[in-house]
Amino acid sequence: MSFLHRVFVPLFLCIFLLNRSVWSKVELTMNDTLEVYAGDSAKIPCNYVFTDTNKPSFVIIQWFVRSAGNTSRMRIFYSDVTQQIVDNNTDYTGRIEVAGDQNGTQLIIRDVRLSDEREFFCQVNGLAAGNAERRTHLRVFAPPEAPVIEGSVTGISITNEKPSKVASCEARNGFPKPNITWYRNGVPLNTTPGFVNVLILVTRESSGLYSVQSTLEYKVVKEDQDAYFSCEVSFSVPGAIRTVESHSINVTVHYPTTMVELWKESPQGLVKEGDTVELRCQGDGNPPPPFIFNRDLDVDLESRGDVLILSPVTRRDSGLYQCRPLDGDGHSEVRGDVQLTVHYLDTAVVVPKDSEVMLKGEDLTATCNALSSLQTSTVWYKDGRQVGHGNTLHLQDATYQTSGEYVCQVTVPSLPALHTFSSVHIIVQGAPQMVGVEQEVQLEEATGRTVNLSCEALGHPLPSISWSIIGSQSWQEVVSKVSDHMTRSVVSVSVTSDISALCNASNDMGTDVKAFSIKAIPRVTAGTSIYPAEGSGVIIVVIIACLLLLAILGSVLYFLHKKGKMLCGRSGKQEITKEKTAKDEIVVEMKTDTKNEDTVLLKAVNGDKKGPNDQVTDV
C-alpha cells in the first residue's frame, strides 16, 4: 500500500462520516472465544449485515490484533473493493489469509503458536451504510507430557515431628499451566497444616510451555507402610479438561519395634539330646533391628542376626530363652520368649549286672530301667525273639535252655529316635544232662564196619566226657567240642563183635551216663550168607518179582479150575495136589567178574520131583 493511500483514504472517510447527517447501522457477529491446539490452523469468522436497504458499493474490512494486557493494537490485514493487503513486518505476515463474500469474512491463521493467544478485531466499514467492530479471543492449548512421579529413596520415620518429603511429581511442556493433585490410596490429599503440605514450582520454558513440579510433604504413620501414593495432572484442551494419572508408588516407612516373637525354627517336633536347635526372633519394626538373645535373663548369647543356633544340645540347655531388639541405646522393654525342653534317655541299667549264675530249677527276677524325660517302653529279647515286656523279667524253674544272653531294649514311643540297650548273661549251674531222650541206644551193624557214637551233655561247670567201650579192639575219639554250656564228644568204633559203650559226663555237680549197645551182624559170603555184603538190594528186588509172578500164576490156575475149563485128558472136576518131600531152600550165590560187577544166581529146589502119575483124582 502506497503512502498516499494510507494517508488519504482514512482522511477521506473521516470527512465523509463527519459530514453525514444520518448514520445507517450494520450488524456484526463474531465468537467471543475460539480454542485451538498449538500447531493447528485457526479460522476466525466475522459475519456482517447492513440494515439499510441500499447496499453499499464500497466496503472496507480490516483485521487487528491486541496482546493480552496491552491497550494498543496492530493491524494485520486490509481489504476494499480494489485490493487485499496483508501488512508487512508483523507476527502474522506470511501466516494468514482472509476469505469472504458479501455476507462476511474469515481470518485463517496457519500453524498457530502459543503467542497467538490474543484478541483479534474485525472492523467493517460500509461508508454511508455504516460501520461496526467486534472481537474474538483466540485461546491456544498444548497438552503436557505424562506426569513422572518419584518416591523418597530413603525411609521415612514416623517419629519425625514435621511432614517429610514423600514424593515429587512433574508435568512438563503444557499450555496453559497444568495443575497437579496428590492421592493416597485413591483419595485426594488436601493441604492440612502439620500433616499435608504441597509445594508447587512452575517453570516457563523458552518455548513458552509450562513445566510444573509438585512436592508432597506428608506426616507418615505406621499404616502408611502399605499405602500407595500417586499424582494426577489436569490440563485444559479445546472444549474440555483432561486428566492423566501417574503410576502408584509405595514409600518405606520406618517405625520402632513394638512386638517381638521368638520360636523354634528347627527341628520340627520334640528336641532330643544331640540335636541342632535353631531359634528365630522376629519383630514388627522396620527396618528389622538386630536382636540380642539370652537364657533365663542371664548373660547374652552369641547369635547370627535374628537366629540363635544351639549345637549339639543337652538336657542342660533346657530353659526359657528370650530375645529383644537392639535399639539406639541398646535396651528395650519389648521381648519375645520360648521355653526349650531337651528330652533325654539314659543308658539302660540291668540288675543283675553283666552275668548271673543260678542253679537249675531256681527262679530269677531281672529288672531293666533307664532314666528318661518321657514315657518309655521296655522289651526283653533272647536270641532275637521277644521273651518279655516291661521293666521286670521273671525266669522260673530254670533249665539249661534258660541259659543265654537277655537283651533289654528301652524306647520312647513319642520320640522313636531315643532308644537304649543293655543285657545280662544268665548261666544255669547244675549236674550234667545228656542231650536227647534216650538213655540207652541199641544199634545193629555188620561186622567189619565202623560206627560213630555221639554224646552231648549240658551242664555248668562244663562237664567232661569219658568213654568206656567193651567188645571192640579199635576205637578213637574223633570229635571233642566245647561250647558255652555244652560238651560234645564223638568216638569212632570198629565193629568186630557185639559192643557195649558207656558215655560218662561229669562235673562238680554230678554225673550222667548214656549207654550204647551194638549187635554185630555177620557179613554175607558166597553160598553161605543169607545177607550178602554187596548187591543185596538187587537180590531183594529179584526175589520180590519172583514171588509176584508165582502169585499171579496161582490165581490164574485157580480161576480156570473154578470155571471147569482146565482139561487134563478127561472132563469133570479135577484136583491137583502137590506133596512137599523136602523143605524149600534158597541159595544165594555172589560172583564178581573182572569188571567188579555183581552177578546173582537164585535157585529154588523144591524137594523130590513128582510126575503127572502122582496126581490123585477124586471120582
Secondary structure, 3 states (H helix, E strand, C coil): CCHHHHHHHHHHHHHHHHHCCCCCCEEEECCCEEEEECCCCEEEEEEEEECCCCCCCCCEEEEEEECCCCCCCEEEEEECCCCEEECCCCCCCCCEEEEEECCEEEEEECCCCHHHCCEEEEEEECHHHCEEEEEEEEEEEECCCCCEEEECCCCEECCCCCCEEEEEEEEEEEECCCEEEEEECCEECCCECCCEEEEEEEEECCCCCEEEEEEEEECCCHHHHHCCEEEEEEEEECCEEEEEECCCECCCEEECCCCEEEEEEECCCCEECCCCEEEEEEECCECCCCEEEEECCCCEECCECCEEEECCCCHHHCEEEEEEECCCCCCCCCCEEEEECEECECCCEEECCEEEEEECCCCEEEEEECCECCCCEEEEEECCEEEEECCEEEECCCCHHHCEEEEEEEECCCCCCCEEEEEEEEEEEEEEEECCCCCEEEEEEECCCEEEEEEEEEEECCCEEEEEEECCCCEEEEEEEECCCEEEEEEEEECCCCEEEEEEEEECCEEEEEEEEEEEECCECCCCCCCECCCHHHHHHHHHHHHHHHHHHHHHHHHHHHHCCCCCCCCCCCCCCCCCCCCCEEEEEEEECCCCCEEEEEEEECCCCCCHHHCCCCC
